[in-house]
Amino acid sequence: MKENLDIENLDKWFERGELPLIIAGPCSAESEEQVLQTAHAVSKIPGVKIFRAGIWKPRSRPKSFEGVGELGLEWLKKVKQNTGLKVAIEVANPQHVESALKYGMDVLWIGARTVVNPFSVQEIADSLRGIDIPVMIKNPVIPDLSLWIGAMERVNQAGITKLIAIHRGFSTIEKKPYRNTPLWEIPIELKQHYPDLPLICDPSHIAGNTKLIFDISQKALDLAMDGLMIEAHIRPSTALSDARQQLAPDVLAILISKLIVRKEFSNKDKERLLQSLREQIDEIDHKLISILSERMNVVEKIGHYKSEHGITILQIKRWRDIISDRMNRGIENGLSRDFLLKVLQLVHRESISLQEKILEDKKTDTY
C-alpha cells in the first residue's frame, strides 16, 4: 500500500494542550436554544476544544430528521462568538463545503457513508483546493482500510495537509454489543502505515448507547489515539436523532475526568525495564519465525509426497486431530481459545495453499 500522505503534525496547527483532544456536541443541531445551551455547557469541560453538530444528516429513511440545513450554521457561528470553541460540521458535497466556509466553520468532516463513494469524496476534495482548513475523515461504514486511506489521499492531493482520521466502527453482521463493531485492528494498521496521522475515536457511534462509551474511550486512549469525538446533548432524551448514544454535558464531564491518559515512561529505570522486555519479545519472535519456516519446509515435503501418490490435500481427520491436540496444549499453557484457533487456521490455510501450488506445478510439468 503506497504511503504518500503529506500530513502536518497536530501540534503544528491546533492549540490542543495536552492529549486527548476532545470534540463534543450534539448529533444534530435542532434549535438555536439547544445548540447554544449545549455549547455553553461543554465549553466548561476541561479538554473540550471543538464543538460538533450535524447540520445535514444522511439518514437511512427519508422521513427521518435530516437536519436543519444552512440555518444551523448561523447558530454555530454564535457558538464560536459566545464560547470561544472551534466548530466542526459534516459535509457530504461541494455545496455543503461552500456554505460551511461562508459561515466560517473551523473544521470539516467527511462522514462514513460518504467515504464509501470515491466520486463523492473527489468532488469534496476538488471543492477544497486552495483552502487551508482541517478535514477529519471517518472510516467507511464497511471494514475496508483501502477506502479509508483512499479518501484521505484524495483530500490530501487537493492540498489539505491538516488531516485527522476518525475511527467510528464498522457495520458487520455481528454487532452486539455495539452499534458499529470497533475492529480495532483496522485503525491500528492505519497507524502503522501513517504514524504521524492524527487519529481520534468516535465512541458514540461505536457504542450506540451511553453505557459503553467510557470503556470504548479508555481503550482508544490506551491504544494511543489522539482524542475523542463524543456526542453530547443538553437534553439527550428529547434528541431528534441518536438519542440513546448522547450524553448530558455533566455526565460527559464526569466521564472525561475518569479517563486515564497514559504517557511514555519518564523514569529511566522503567524505560530500561521496558526495553529489556521488548528485546525478549524480539528474540522470541525471531524463534517463532524460524519455527514457522521449519514447519512449512516439512509441509512442502508432505505436499510432494501427496502429489506423487495421488493423496488428497485436505485430510479432515488429521486436521481435527491437530485442532484437538494443539487447543488442549495451548489452553493448558494459558492461551485463549479464540487466539489459538485463529493462529491454527492461518497456519492451516497457508499449508493448504502451499500444497495446492505443488499440485499445480506438477500438472504444469505433466502438460
C-alpha positions as CSV (number, residue, x, y, z in Angstrom):
1,M,0.0,0.0,0.0
2,K,1.5,3.3,-1.1
3,E,2.2,5.6,1.8
4,N,2.2,9.1,0.3
5,L,0.2,11.4,2.6
6,D,1.6,14.9,3.2
7,I,0.4,15.5,6.8
8,E,1.1,18.3,9.2
9,N,1.5,17.1,12.8
10,L,-1.4,18.0,15.0
11,D,0.9,20.1,17.3
12,K,1.8,22.4,14.5
13,W,-1.7,23.6,13.6
14,F,-4.0,23.3,16.6
15,E,-3.6,24.6,20.1
16,R,-4.8,21.5,21.8
17,G,-2.9,21.5,25.1
18,E,-2.3,18.0,26.5
19,L,-3.9,15.0,24.9
20,P,-6.5,13.9,24.4
21,L,-8.2,16.3,22.1
22,I,-11.9,16.3,22.9
23,I,-14.6,17.1,20.4
24,A,-18.1,17.3,21.8
25,G,-21.6,18.3,20.8
26,P,-25.0,17.0,19.7
27,C,-25.6,14.5,16.9
28,S,-27.8,17.2,15.2
29,A,-28.3,20.9,15.6
30,E,-32.0,21.0,16.3
31,S,-32.7,24.6,17.5
32,E,-30.7,27.7,18.4
33,E,-31.5,27.2,22.1
34,Q,-30.4,23.6,22.1
35,V,-27.2,24.3,20.3
36,L,-26.2,27.3,22.4
37,Q,-27.1,25.7,25.7
38,T,-25.1,22.6,24.9
39,A,-22.2,24.6,23.6
40,H,-22.0,26.7,26.8
41,A,-22.2,23.6,28.9
42,V,-19.5,21.6,27.1
43,S,-17.2,24.7,26.8
44,K,-16.8,24.5,30.6
45,I,-15.4,20.9,30.4
46,P,-11.6,20.7,30.6
47,G,-10.2,19.3,27.4
48,V,-13.1,20.2,25.0
49,K,-11.6,22.3,22.2
50,I,-14.1,21.7,19.4
51,F,-17.9,21.8,19.3
52,R,-19.5,19.4,16.8
53,A,-23.0,19.4,15.4
54,G,-24.7,17.8,12.4
55,I,-26.4,20.3,10.0
56,W,-27.1,17.9,7.1
57,K,-27.9,14.4,8.4
58,P,-27.7,11.5,5.9
59,R,-30.5,9.3,7.4
60,S,-31.4,5.9,6.1
61,R,-35.1,6.7,5.9
62,P,-36.4,9.8,4.0
63,K,-38.9,10.8,6.7
64,S,-36.3,10.8,9.5
65,F,-34.9,14.1,10.8
66,E,-32.4,15.1,8.1
67,G,-31.0,18.2,9.8
68,V,-31.9,21.9,9.7
69,G,-29.5,22.8,6.9
70,E,-27.9,26.2,6.5
71,L,-30.0,27.7,9.3
72,G,-27.9,25.8,11.7
73,L,-24.7,27.4,10.5
74,E,-26.0,30.7,11.9
75,W,-26.3,29.0,15.3
76,L,-22.8,27.6,15.1
77,K,-21.4,31.0,14.2
78,K,-22.9,32.2,17.5
79,V,-21.2,29.3,19.3
80,K,-17.8,30.5,18.1
81,Q,-18.6,34.1,19.1
82,N,-20.0,33.2,22.6
83,T,-17.9,30.3,23.8
84,G,-14.5,30.5,22.0
85,L,-14.8,26.9,20.9
86,K,-13.9,26.0,17.4
87,V,-16.8,24.4,15.4
88,A,-16.9,21.3,13.2
89,I,-19.6,20.1,10.8
90,E,-20.0,17.2,8.4
91,V,-20.0,17.9,4.7
92,A,-21.2,15.5,2.0
93,N,-21.0,17.5,-1.2
94,P,-19.4,20.7,-2.6
95,Q,-22.5,22.8,-1.7
96,H,-22.0,21.9,1.9
97,V,-18.4,22.9,1.7
98,E,-19.3,26.3,0.2
99,S,-21.8,27.0,2.9
100,A,-19.5,25.9,5.7
101,L,-16.7,28.2,4.5
102,K,-19.1,31.1,4.1
103,Y,-20.1,30.9,7.7
104,G,-16.5,30.5,9.0
105,M,-16.6,26.9,10.2
106,D,-13.2,25.8,11.6
107,V,-13.2,22.1,10.9
108,L,-15.0,19.9,8.4
109,W,-15.5,16.2,8.5
110,I,-16.5,13.6,5.8
111,G,-18.9,11.0,7.2
112,A,-18.7,7.2,7.0
113,R,-21.5,7.0,4.3
114,T,-19.8,9.5,2.1
115,V,-16.3,7.9,2.4
116,V,-17.6,4.7,0.7
117,N,-18.2,6.7,-2.5
118,P,-14.9,7.8,-4.2
119,F,-16.9,10.0,-6.6
120,S,-18.4,12.0,-3.7
121,V,-15.0,12.2,-1.9
122,Q,-13.3,13.5,-5.1
123,E,-16.0,16.2,-5.6
124,I,-15.5,17.4,-2.0
125,A,-11.7,17.3,-2.4
126,D,-11.9,19.4,-5.6
127,S,-14.1,21.9,-3.8
128,L,-11.4,22.3,-1.1
129,R,-8.5,23.1,-3.5
130,G,-6.6,26.2,-2.4
131,I,-8.3,26.2,1.0
132,D,-6.4,25.8,4.3
133,I,-8.8,24.1,6.7
134,P,-8.6,20.9,8.8
135,V,-10.5,18.0,7.5
136,M,-11.5,14.9,9.5
137,I,-12.3,11.7,7.7
138,K,-14.3,9.0,9.3
139,N,-13.7,5.3,8.4
140,P,-16.2,3.9,5.8
141,V,-19.2,2.0,7.1
142,I,-17.7,-1.2,5.7
143,P,-14.4,-2.6,7.0
144,D,-12.2,-1.5,4.1
145,L,-8.9,0.2,5.0
146,S,-8.1,1.0,1.4
147,L,-11.3,3.0,1.1
148,W,-10.4,4.9,4.2
149,I,-6.9,5.6,3.0
150,G,-8.1,6.4,-0.5
151,A,-10.4,9.2,0.9
152,M,-7.5,10.7,2.8
153,E,-5.3,10.5,-0.3
154,R,-7.9,12.3,-2.4
155,V,-8.3,15.1,0.1
156,N,-4.6,15.3,0.7
157,Q,-3.9,15.6,-3.0
158,A,-6.2,18.6,-3.2
159,G,-3.8,20.4,-0.9
160,I,-5.3,19.7,2.5
161,T,-2.5,18.7,4.9
162,K,-4.4,19.2,8.1
163,L,-6.0,15.7,8.3
164,I,-7.4,13.7,11.1
165,A,-8.7,10.2,10.8
166,I,-11.8,9.3,12.9
167,H,-12.4,5.7,14.0
168,R,-16.2,5.2,14.4
169,G,-16.5,1.5,14.0
170,F,-17.8,-0.7,11.1
171,S,-21.0,-2.2,10.0
172,T,-20.7,-6.0,10.4
173,I,-23.1,-9.0,10.8
174,E,-22.0,-9.5,14.4
175,K,-22.7,-6.1,16.0
176,K,-23.6,-7.0,19.6
177,P,-23.0,-5.3,22.0
178,Y,-22.0,-2.4,19.7
179,R,-23.9,-0.3,17.1
180,N,-20.8,-0.5,15.0
181,T,-18.1,-3.1,15.6
182,P,-14.8,-1.5,16.6
183,L,-12.4,-3.8,14.7
184,W,-9.5,-2.1,16.5
185,E,-7.0,-3.9,14.2
186,I,-8.0,-1.6,11.3
187,P,-7.2,1.7,12.9
188,I,-4.0,0.1,14.4
189,E,-3.0,-0.9,10.8
190,L,-3.8,2.6,9.6
191,K,-1.4,4.0,12.3
192,Q,1.3,1.5,11.1
193,H,1.1,3.0,7.6
194,Y,0.9,6.6,8.8
195,P,2.4,7.0,12.3
196,D,2.2,10.8,12.1
197,L,-1.5,10.9,11.1
198,P,-3.7,12.2,14.0
199,L,-6.2,9.5,14.8
200,I,-9.2,10.0,17.1
201,C,-12.1,7.7,18.2
202,D,-15.8,8.3,18.0
203,P,-17.0,6.1,20.8
204,S,-20.6,7.3,20.5
205,H,-21.1,5.7,17.1
206,I,-19.3,2.6,18.0
207,A,-21.3,2.1,21.2
208,G,-24.8,3.2,20.1
209,N,-25.6,3.7,23.7
210,T,-24.2,5.6,26.6
211,K,-23.3,2.6,28.8
212,L,-20.4,1.6,26.6
213,I,-18.9,5.0,25.9
214,F,-16.4,5.1,28.8
215,D,-14.9,1.7,28.1
216,I,-14.5,2.4,24.4
217,S,-13.0,5.8,25.1
218,Q,-10.5,4.3,27.6
219,K,-9.5,1.6,25.2
220,A,-9.0,4.2,22.4
221,L,-6.6,6.2,24.7
222,D,-4.8,3.0,25.7
223,L,-4.2,2.4,22.0
224,A,-2.5,5.8,21.8
225,M,-5.3,7.5,19.9
226,D,-5.0,11.3,19.9
227,G,-8.5,12.2,21.0
228,L,-12.2,11.5,21.2
229,M,-15.4,12.8,19.5
230,I,-18.3,12.3,21.9
231,E,-21.9,13.2,21.3
232,A,-23.4,15.5,24.0
233,H,-26.9,17.0,24.1
234,I,-28.3,19.4,26.7
235,R,-31.4,17.1,27.0
236,P,-30.5,13.7,25.5
237,S,-33.9,12.1,26.0
238,T,-35.5,14.7,23.6
239,A,-32.9,14.4,20.9
240,L,-34.3,14.1,17.3
241,S,-31.5,11.7,16.3
242,D,-29.4,9.1,18.1
243,A,-30.8,9.9,21.5
244,R,-29.5,6.7,23.1
245,Q,-25.9,7.5,22.4
246,Q,-25.7,11.1,23.6
247,L,-24.5,12.2,27.0
248,A,-25.7,15.1,29.0
249,P,-22.8,17.6,29.4
250,D,-22.5,17.0,33.2
251,V,-22.2,13.2,32.6
252,L,-19.6,13.9,29.8
253,A,-17.6,16.0,32.3
254,I,-17.5,13.1,34.8
255,L,-16.6,10.6,32.1
256,I,-13.7,12.7,30.8
257,S,-12.4,13.3,34.4
258,K,-12.2,9.5,35.0
259,L,-10.3,8.7,31.8
260,I,-6.7,7.6,32.4
261,V,-4.3,9.2,29.9
262,R,-1.1,7.1,29.7
263,K,2.2,8.7,28.8
264,E,5.6,7.4,27.8
265,F,7.9,6.5,30.6
266,S,9.9,9.4,32.0
267,N,11.6,7.2,34.7
268,K,14.9,5.9,33.1
269,D,14.9,2.7,35.2
270,K,11.4,1.9,34.0
271,E,12.4,2.7,30.4
272,R,15.3,0.3,30.7
273,L,13.0,-2.4,32.0
274,L,10.6,-1.9,29.1
275,Q,13.5,-2.1,26.6
276,S,14.7,-5.3,28.2
277,L,11.2,-6.8,27.9
278,R,11.0,-5.7,24.3
279,E,14.3,-7.3,23.5
280,Q,12.9,-10.6,24.9
281,I,9.9,-10.2,22.6
282,D,12.2,-9.7,19.6
283,E,14.2,-12.8,20.4
284,I,11.0,-14.9,20.9
285,D,9.6,-13.6,17.6
286,H,12.8,-14.5,15.7
287,K,12.5,-18.0,17.1
288,L,8.8,-18.1,16.1
289,I,9.7,-17.2,12.5
290,S,12.4,-19.8,12.4
291,I,10.0,-22.5,13.7
292,L,7.2,-21.5,11.2
293,S,9.7,-21.7,8.4
294,E,10.8,-25.1,9.6
295,R,7.2,-26.2,9.7
296,M,6.5,-25.0,6.2
297,N,9.5,-26.9,4.9
298,V,8.0,-30.1,6.3
299,V,4.6,-29.2,4.8
300,E,6.3,-28.9,1.4
301,K,7.7,-32.4,1.7
302,I,4.3,-33.7,2.6
303,G,2.9,-31.8,-0.4
304,H,5.3,-33.5,-2.7
305,Y,4.5,-36.9,-1.2
306,K,0.8,-36.4,-1.6
307,S,1.2,-35.3,-5.2
308,E,3.3,-38.3,-6.1
309,H,1.0,-40.8,-4.5
310,G,-2.4,-39.3,-5.5
311,I,-3.4,-38.4,-2.0
312,T,-5.9,-35.6,-1.3
313,I,-4.5,-32.3,0.0
314,L,-7.2,-31.9,2.7
315,Q,-7.2,-34.6,5.4
316,I,-10.2,-33.8,7.6
317,K,-9.4,-36.4,10.4
318,R,-5.8,-35.2,10.6
319,W,-6.9,-31.6,10.8
320,R,-9.4,-32.4,13.6
321,D,-6.7,-34.2,15.5
322,I,-4.4,-31.2,15.2
323,I,-7.0,-28.8,16.4
324,S,-7.9,-31.0,19.4
325,D,-4.3,-31.6,20.4
326,R,-3.0,-28.0,19.9
327,M,-6.0,-26.4,21.5
328,N,-5.7,-28.6,24.6
329,R,-1.9,-27.9,24.9
330,G,-2.4,-24.2,24.3
331,I,-5.2,-23.8,26.9
332,E,-3.1,-25.7,29.4
333,N,-0.4,-23.1,28.8
334,G,-2.8,-20.2,29.4
335,L,-3.6,-19.2,25.9
336,S,-7.1,-18.2,24.9
337,R,-9.2,-20.5,22.8
338,D,-10.1,-17.8,20.2
339,F,-6.4,-16.8,19.8
340,L,-5.3,-20.4,19.3
341,L,-8.0,-21.1,16.8
342,K,-7.1,-18.0,14.7
343,V,-3.4,-18.9,14.7
344,L,-4.0,-22.6,13.8
345,Q,-6.5,-21.6,11.0
346,L,-4.0,-19.2,9.5
347,V,-1.2,-21.8,9.6
348,H,-3.5,-24.4,8.1
349,R,-4.6,-22.1,5.3
350,E,-1.0,-21.4,4.4
351,S,-0.2,-25.2,4.5
352,I,-3.1,-25.9,2.1
353,S,-2.1,-23.1,-0.2
354,L,1.5,-24.4,-0.4
355,Q,0.3,-28.0,-1.2
356,E,-2.1,-26.6,-3.8
357,K,0.8,-24.8,-5.5
358,I,2.9,-28.0,-5.5
359,L,0.0,-29.9,-7.2
360,E,-0.5,-27.2,-9.8
361,D,3.2,-27.1,-10.6
362,K,3.1,-30.9,-11.2
363,K,0.1,-30.5,-13.5
364,T,2.0,-27.9,-15.5
365,D,5.1,-30.2,-15.8
366,T,2.9,-33.1,-16.9
367,Y,1.3,-31.0,-19.7
